[in-house]
Amino acid sequence: MMTRQRIPLLVELPLLVWLVLVWGALWQDFSPGNLLFGALIAFAVANLLYLPPVELGGRFNLLYAVGFAGRFLYQLVLASVQVFWLALTRGPHLKNAVVAVRLRSPSDLLVTATGHALSLIPGSLVVEVDRSTSTLYLHCLNVVTSEDAENVRRNVRRTEEWLIRAMGSREDLARLGMPAPHHLDGRGHQ
């Protein structure tokens, strides 16, 4: 039997916090007792069950995370209005397409975060992910021309770019042509 390498608690902490928040959201109860019980379950799941490792970039930039959140909310509202308008004006005669977009980062975390962010915005849905090439396949509304498809690709890459700037590794930043930060404190500042 193969033994698993023990992951330091500080490295595992973001995953545990996320699992506890999901636990509270699922139960719709953020009381201290429920969150403590969720923390115990999260710790047990992360340490007793086999989970593939999630490689974190080791950095988090709060400024870009807030910028991403603002951009995401703007796109959410704009896309909701656009889908509403398309439903009223075109109805069942609307043209759709599946658009393939190859991402720049091979990180499972960034591919997943990008895919989830895009799927939450009305009018597009990730229908397939090719992990070997970091390619997302999106079903998109109102894509008729190759220019429409290219606009989708630009928007997807811009979403990925914001996520890379917020939490990508030094290698991911280099793929964007950005210099890697030399030293970051716990708040994501140099």
ABEGO torsion letter per residue (X at the ends): XBBBBBBBAAAAAAAAAAAAAAAAAAAGBABAAAAAAAAAAAAAAAAABBBBBBBBAGBBBAAAAAAAAAAAAAAAAAAAAAAAAAAAAAEAABBBBBBBBBBABABAAAAAAAAAAAAABBGBBBABBBAAAGBBBBBBBGBABAAAAAAAAAAAAAAAAAAAAAABBAAAAAAAGBBBBABBBAAGBX
